[in-house]
Amino acid sequence: MRPVSIPLKLSDIETNLSNGTYVIPDFQRDFVWDIEQSAQLLDSWIKGYPLGAFILWTTDEVLCKIKQIGNTVIYDKQDETAKTTYILDGQQRITSIFAAIKGLTIKNKSYADIIINLDADLTDYETDIVTVRSEDVDFVSISFAKLCENDLKYFVLNYPNHIDKISAIQKKLNELDFPSIKIDNVNIDVATDIFTRLNTGGKKLTPFEIITAKTYKPDVFNLVEKAKECRDNLNVAYKSVVSDSDLVKMVALCVNGGTTKKDQLKLTRDEMISSFDSVVKALNSAISFCIHSLKIPVGNMLAYTPILYLYVYFFYKYNQTHSIESPSKKQQDYLIDYYWRCILTGRFGRATDTRIASDARNVIDKILNDGTPEQFNVTLSVELFIANGSFGQKTAYVKGMIGLLMSLAPKSLSKNSLVSFDQNWVSMPDKNNYHHFFPQKMVGQTWTNEPVNNICNIILQDASTNQVDIGNRRPSDYIDEFAQSNSDLAKTLRDHLIFDIDDYGIPNDDFDTFIKKRASAFVEEIKTRLVVIGTDSIDSAIK
C-alpha cells in the first residue's frame, strides 16, 4: 500500500460527487455538522488555514453507499467498469462543501444561506468572509452557491460595484487546493481498519457495519435490508432479543464456528450470501424450540442470549441433513438439559465467546451426532436455591426461574384464567404481575431477616389479582377467600409449584416453612428438565 498525496480543486469535489465517482460509504456516520460549522470550514479554507486531509480509497469493490445528500440524489457513475473512490475520512467536510456549492437543504437548513461578505478585506483574518445569512447582516453578500453557479453576466447585472472583489474570490477559490490522500490496491478489510483507526475519537465501526460494507452486492444482497426483513418476520415475543449484531454472530458461529470479532470479520461475501437465509431459518426453528420445548413464551426471559446462538447452530447443522423430521427426543432432552446446566452454573457470566465456541464443539456437535454431550456438573439444594434466588437482582438464574414459572402455564388464583405473557415482560422488579405470595410489607414486619424478595416467594399473576384482589393481605386470608370462588384452587396452586396448602404452612402464615417447601418444589421441577448424571449433586429433600 502506497498512499499518494493529491490536491483536490473545488470543481473536483463537485463533479466527482455529482457523477458518482466519489462515494460516501454507508458505514459512515450521518452528517452531523450544523450550517455554522460548514460556513466556518469554507471561511478557513478561503483564508488559507490548514485543513485536515481527505482520505480516499479507490477500488473495484462495490459497497453500499449513501445515495443522497440532503434534498439531492447523488447519481451513479456512467462507466460501471471504472473504479470507485470511497471517502474514508472527511465526510463532514466534503458534504459541507458540496452542500454549499449546490445550495442544498439538509435537515431543514438551506445551504444557499451560506454567504460571502463582499465588503470584507480578504487579507483581514479577524473578519468572517464566509458566514450564514441572518437578519442583522449589514454588508453586501452573495450566496456561495450563486458564486459557484453563475457567470460574469450575472455578476455584472446584480453586483456591478463588486466585480473586482468577486473575481478575486473566484480566483482564490480556483487556485486553492484541498489536501487529500489516496489509497489504492487494498481490500475492504484494510480499508475499514483504516477508517476505524482514523475515527478513534468518533464512531468506531461495528462488525455489522464492516460486514455490511464488504458483503454488499447490488440488487442481490444488502445485509441491512436482510437483517431488517429477518427481524420483522420473527415471532413477535422474540423480536426484542435479536439484534443486528446477534444475527452476524449467529452467521459467524454457523460458518466459522465462533462469535469473536475475528470470526465475524472472516466472513466473505459469498459465505454471507449463501448462508444467511439458512441461518434465518435455523433462528426461527430455535425460537420455536424455545417456545414449545423450553416453554418460554417470551424471549426476554431467556436466561442467556448466547444459548439462542447455540440452538441456531444446532438447527443450522441439523437442517443441512434433515428436510422435515424433528430432532429426536434424546436430542431435544439434551438441548433442554444444556439450557438448565447453563443457568445453574452461570455458564455465560464471563468468557462468553470462548465458551460459545467450546460448547458448539463439545455439546452441540455431539448432540447432532447422537452422542453424549459434555455436561458441566451442577450442584443444587434447597439452601443453595434460596441463596441464589434474590429477586431484586436481574441475574440469569432468576430469569431462568421466571421462565420456569411461565412454562407451567400459571393461572389467576382468583379467576382461574391463564396469566397472559407477551413481549412487554422486560424488567423483572417492579412489575404488577410479579406477586409476592407473602406480601413484602407483612414479612418485613414479622420476619425481618427472611428473604422476602426471593424467587421462592414469587408467583405470576395478572395485575388485577395482584393489586386489587390480594394487595397486602396475608396468604391465610386471600387463599381461604379464593377457595370459595375457585373450585380448582388446589390445581391452580400446583401450577405455581405450591402443592399442599397445609404442608406449605399457608393456614398459619408460616413464611419460613413456605419458602423452604417452595424451594424444594423448584428443585424437583428443575430435576425433570435435566439428564441427571452421577457427578451432579442434587438434594431437595424437605422433611
Secondary structure, DSSP 4 states (H G I P E B T S, - for coil): ---EEEEE-HHHHHHHHHTTSEE-BTTSPPP---HHHHHHHHHHHHTT---PPEEEEEES----B--EETTEEPPPPS-TTS-EEEEEE-HHHHHHHHHHHHT-EETTEEGGGEEEETTS-TT-TTS-SEEE--TT--S-EEEHHHHHH--HHHHHHH-TT-HHHHHHHHHHHHH--EEEEEEES--HHHHHHHHHHHTTTSPPPPHHHHHHHHH-BTTTB-HHHHHHHHHHTS-GGGGGG--HHHHHHHHHHHHHS--SHHHHHT--HHHHHHHHHHHHHHHHHHHHHHHHTS----GGG-S-HHHHHHHHHHHHHHHHH-SSPPPPHHHHHHHHHHHHHHHHHTTTSS-HHHHHHHHIIIIIHHHHTTSPPP----EEEHHHHHHH-BTTS--HHHHHHHHHHHHT--B-TTT-PBPP--TT---STT-TTEEESS-HHHHHHH-TTS--SBGGGEEE--HHIIIIIITT--HHHHHHHHHHH-TTHHHHHHTTT---TTTTTTTTT-HHHHHHHHHHHHHHHHHTTS---TT-EEE----
